[in-house]
Amino acid sequence: MNDKYRQTTRNGCPTGHLHAVEKWTIVCQEIKVSPMMSLSASFWGSFILALFIYGGSLAFNTILGDGDSGEAARSAFLIVPLLHGIGLFVVVSSVFGISGTGNPGLTFAFWAGQKITGFDALLYVLGSTFGWVIASAVLLIFTPVSVMLAGIPALQADVGLFEGIFWEFIASFAWGIALTFIVNKPVQDFTAGLGLTAGMWIAWPYTRSALNIHRVLGPAIALLLKGNTEYWTTDIFAYLIGSPVGFLAAVFVYYFSFQLNVDHCAKSKMDTKC
């Protein structure tokens, strides 16, 4: 989503070396990003994201009441993806401004596409995993297990494992293509949030659209603290496989279709190879 290595001018702040821009200050200020900052930002960004996304979904389900009615289903289809998109927009434009993606599948894909280093990818995954699990555990303190289970994405009736993998793959692929184009660009915050909402609408009727394995693993691991293993079935692999592979495919399609064909000589007359 966001790379701490900024090589271009952003928000009026020239950045010609490996520094991060502190966007939320009035005066242009550059700060050196340490590994601990990356880990902390990934943790707190994911923690806040989990509270926004998962906590908001739980609140919505609680207010909605009967989730089996047609009206309730239509409301959930419209509201929950929008809730996710707005939550992601807020976090990407703030905490994730200096670190991470909060999405292990996307992190792995960006690492495979050489957009981030392996060490950074490890920090992002560790921080985001702890953030989602701890936030889910905090919500579980005052949330009944049945309500928590209802808020976790699940394959819908008559949707098998391979069909679930397919829809998570398609939705993540579509969102991932857009994300690879807008990293470090001024519109990335809006595009990330709106892209998530649009992607969720693609797979919603079939998988309830995780598009982030932490939306499944975070609450599922937290439920283990209460001895509940109900979610740990073969269905979980639809999310663990579909979304990461979708992001990976998006990065490679972007690379071979666009990045591989960039005219580097047109960008710099100083290049001795031109």
Secondary structure, 3 states (H helix, E strand, C coil): CCCCCCCCCECCECCCCCCEECCCCCCCCEECCCHHHHHHHHHHHHHHHHHHHHHHHHHHHHHHCCCCCHHHHHHHHHHHHHHHHHHHHHHHCCHHHCCCCCCHHHHHHHHHCCCCCHHHHHHHHHHHHHHHHHHHHHHHHCCCHHHHHHHCCCCCCCCCHHHHHHHHHHHHHHHHHHHHHHCCCCCHHHHHHHHHHHHHHHHHHHHCCCCCCHHHHHHHHHHHCCCCCCCCCCCHHHHHHHHHHHHHHHHHHHHHHCHHHCCHHHHCCCCCCC
